[in-house]
């Protein structure tokens, strides 16, 4: 994954999904590479939390590793998508709940294409 190519793609996501409040690109280990949010947040804590979630052992289901998460919160949602080495996390506020599907599709396109 070329980080220089990802920056413009993240800007495009913010244009396509204007209710997106932030995006964080990190290594699957939780090391933040790019983080931009509308309000001050500790991007590394968010990335490390999702790194742990992606490590969850669901082998008894026999369907493979976790590829993405959508977590609905009281005042918004968090979407995280991973590939082999990186994860991309998108944040939506309460006004963005109707845009969850659109943001998921945008993040998947970046991570899996």
For each residue, the residues with C-beta under 8 A, 3 or more apart:
1: 5 6 83 85 86
2: 5 6
3: 6 7 25 33 34
4: 7
5: 1 2 8 9
6: 1 2 3 9 10 25 34 110
7: 3 4 10 11 34
8: 5 11 12
9: 5 6 12 13 110
10: 6 7 13 14 23 25 34 36 110
11: 7 8 14 15
12: 8 9 15 16 106
13: 9 10 16 17 20 23 90 103 106 107 110
14: 10 11 17 18 20 23
15: 11 12 18
16: 12 13 102 106
17: 13 14 20 90 92 96 99 102 103 106
18: 14 15
19: 92 93 95 96 99
20: 13 14 17 23 90 91 92 96 99 103
21: 37 38 39 76 91 92 93 96
22: 35 36 37 38 39 41 90 91
23: 10 13 14 20 34 35 36 37 88 89 90 91
24: 32 34 35 36 37 43 46 47 88 89 91
25: 3 6 10 32 33 34 35 86 87 88 89
26: 29 30 31 32 33 35 43 47 50 51 86 87 88 89
27: 30 31 33 85 86 87
28: 51 54 82 84 85 86 87
29: 26 51
30: 26 27 44 47 48 50 51 52
31: 26 27 44 47
32: 24 25 26 35 43 44 47
33: 3 25 26 27 86
34: 3 6 7 10 23 24 25
35: 22 23 24 25 26 32 43 47
36: 10 22 23 24
37: 21 22 23 24 40 41 43 91
38: 21 22
39: 21 22
40: 37
41: 22 37 46
42: 45 46
43: 24 26 32 35 37 46 47
44: 30 31 32 47 48
45: 42 48 49
46: 24 41 42 43 49 50 78 89
47: 24 26 30 31 32 35 43 44 50 51 87 89
48: 30 44 45 51 52
49: 45 46 52 53
50: 26 30 46 47 53 54 69 80 87 89
51: 26 28 29 30 47 48 54 55 87
52: 30 48 49 55 56
53: 49 50 56 66 69 80
54: 28 50 51 65 66 69 80 82 87
55: 51 52
56: 52 53 66
57: 60
58: 61 63 65 66
59: 62
60: 57
61: 58
62: 59
63: 58
64: 67
65: 54 58
66: 53 54 56 58 69 82
67: 64 81 82
68: 79 80 81 82 104 107 108
69: 50 53 54 66 78 79 80
70: 77 78 79 100 104
71: 77 78 79
72: 77 97 100
73: 76 77 78
74:
75: 93 94
76: 21 73 91 92 93 94 96 97
77: 70 71 72 73 91 92 96 97 100
78: 46 69 70 71 73 89 90 91 92
79: 68 69 70 71 89 90 92 100 103 104 107
80: 50 53 54 68 69 87 88 89 90 107
81: 67 68 87 88 104 107 108 110 111 112
82: 28 54 66 67 68 86 87 88 111
83: 1 86 87 111 112
84: 28
85: 1 27 28
86: 1 25 26 27 28 33 82 83 111
87: 25 26 27 28 47 50 51 54 80 81 82 83 111
88: 23 24 25 26 80 81 82 107 110 111
89: 23 24 25 26 46 47 50 78 79 80
90: 13 17 20 22 23 78 79 80 103 106 107
91: 20 21 22 23 24 37 76 77 78
92: 17 19 20 21 76 77 78 79 96 97 99 100 103
93: 19 21 75 76 96
94: 75 76 97
95: 19
96: 17 19 20 21 76 77 92 93 99 100 103
97: 72 76 77 92 94 100
98:
99: 17 19 20 92 96 102 103
100: 70 72 77 79 92 96 97 103 104
101: 104 105
102: 16 17 99 105 106
103: 13 17 20 79 90 92 96 99 100 106 107
104: 68 70 79 81 100 101 107 108
105: 101 102 108 109
106: 12 13 16 17 90 102 103 109 110
107: 13 68 79 80 81 88 90 103 104 110 111
108: 68 81 104 105 111 112
109: 105 106 112 113
110: 6 9 10 13 81 88 106 107 113
111: 81 82 83 86 87 88 107 108
112: 81 83 108 109
113: 109 110
